[in-house]
Amino acid sequence: MADVNIYLNFPGNAEEALHFYHSVFGGDFAGGGIMRFSDMPPQEGMPPLPERCRNMVMHASLPILGGVFTLMASDAPEEMGFHVQFGNHAYINLSPDTREETRRLFNALSEGGQIEQELQDMFWGDYYGACVDKFGVRWMFNCAEKA
């Protein structure tokens, strides 16, 4: 079955971010947990892995919201040709089933970050809010449960 996921790249703090998201959403990391760059077999013709990158996150998947969505992430070290630049072009939209769960997730994800719009009833009928978490990731919340 086809699905869509968000893949987040971090400049060296992916593990910290993943453990934060795990504390908010619960569940278990898929595929045996967090894979490290040191788990990659050596590739012919490729330079050796920089020592600083060995323990960084190569890939992790965290199913959230009962497994209907998977949050994926990795570190993107400059030593390996990456340049992470956070912007305001993307949000992760969550649509929890209840206002209570919406408030819980909103409060947890906005802690240490920035609230862009407080949770409130909106003209389109949803209970809506938006925040940026302490890692610079933007979140929107749309809950259709009526008050």
C-alpha positions in Angstrom: 0.0 0.0 0.0 1.3 3.5 -0.9 1.9 6.0 1.9 3.6 9.4 2.5 6.1 10.2 5.2 8.1 13.2 6.3 11.9 12.8 6.2 13.8 15.3 8.4 17.5 16.0 8.1 19.5 17.4 11.0 22.9 19.0 11.2 24.2 16.5 13.8 21.4 16.4 16.5 19.0 13.9 14.8 19.2 11.4 17.7 18.3 14.1 20.3 15.3 15.2 18.1 14.2 11.6 17.5 14.2 10.8 21.3 12.2 14.0 21.8 9.6 13.0 19.3 9.6 9.5 20.8 8.9 11.1 24.2 5.9 13.0 22.7 4.4 10.2 20.5 5.6 7.0 22.1 5.8 3.8 20.1 8.9 2.0 18.9 11.5 2.8 16.2 10.9 0.6 13.2 13.5 -1.7 11.6 15.5 -2.5 14.7 16.0 1.0 15.9 18.4 3.8 15.0 20.9 3.0 12.3 24.3 4.7 12.4 26.6 5.7 9.6 29.1 3.2 11.1 26.6 0.4 10.2 27.2 1.1 6.5 29.5 -1.4 4.9 32.6 0.2 3.3 31.9 1.2 -0.3 34.5 0.6 -3.0 35.8 4.0 -4.3 34.4 6.0 -1.4 36.5 7.8 1.1 36.7 6.5 4.6 33.9 7.6 6.9 34.9 10.7 9.0 35.4 9.7 12.6 33.0 12.5 13.8 30.2 11.0 11.7 30.5 7.3 12.8 27.9 7.5 15.6 25.6 9.9 13.8 22.1 8.8 12.7 22.1 7.3 9.2 18.3 6.5 9.3 15.5 6.1 11.8 11.7 5.6 11.4 9.2 6.3 14.1 5.6 5.3 13.4 3.3 7.9 15.1 -0.4 8.4 15.6 -1.1 4.7 15.9 1.1 3.9 12.9 -0.8 5.8 10.3 2.2 8.1 9.8 5.9 7.6 10.0 8.4 10.3 10.9 11.8 9.5 9.4 15.1 11.3 10.1 18.8 11.3 9.7 21.9 13.4 10.3 23.2 15.2 7.3 26.9 16.0 8.1 28.7 18.6 6.0 31.8 16.2 5.9 29.6 14.0 3.7 28.5 16.8 1.4 25.3 17.9 3.1 24.2 21.4 4.1 21.1 21.6 6.3 19.1 24.8 6.0 15.9 25.1 8.0 13.2 27.3 6.5 9.5 28.0 6.7 8.5 26.1 3.6 7.3 22.9 5.3 5.1 21.9 8.2 4.1 18.5 9.5 0.3 18.5 9.8 -1.2 16.4 12.5 -4.9 15.6 12.7 -5.5 13.9 16.1 -8.9 12.3 16.9 -9.6 14.4 20.0 -9.0 17.9 21.3 -7.4 16.4 24.4 -4.8 14.6 22.3 -4.4 17.7 20.1 -3.6 19.8 23.2 -1.2 17.2 24.6 0.8 17.0 21.4 0.7 20.8 20.8 2.0 21.5 24.4 4.7 18.9 24.2 6.0 19.9 20.7 5.9 23.7 21.4 7.8 23.4 24.7 11.2 25.1 24.2 10.1 26.2 20.8 7.7 28.9 19.5 4.0 29.1 19.3 2.9 30.6 16.0 -0.8 30.3 16.6 -2.5 29.2 19.8 -5.0 26.3 19.5 -8.5 27.7 18.8 -11.7 27.0 16.9 -11.4 28.2 13.3 -13.9 29.3 10.7 -13.4 26.1 8.7 -14.6 24.1 11.7 -11.4 22.6 13.1 -9.5 23.2 16.3 -6.3 24.6 14.9 -2.9 25.7 16.1 0.7 25.9 14.8 4.2 25.9 16.4 7.9 25.5 15.8 9.6 22.9 18.0 13.0 23.4 19.7 14.7 21.8 16.7 13.2 24.2 14.1 10.6 21.8 12.8 7.1 23.3 12.0 3.9 21.6 13.1 0.3 22.3 12.3 -2.7 20.8 14.2 -6.2 20.3 12.8 -8.7 18.5 15.0 -12.2 18.0 13.7 -13.7 17.1 17.1 -16.3 19.6 18.1 -16.2 21.3 21.6 
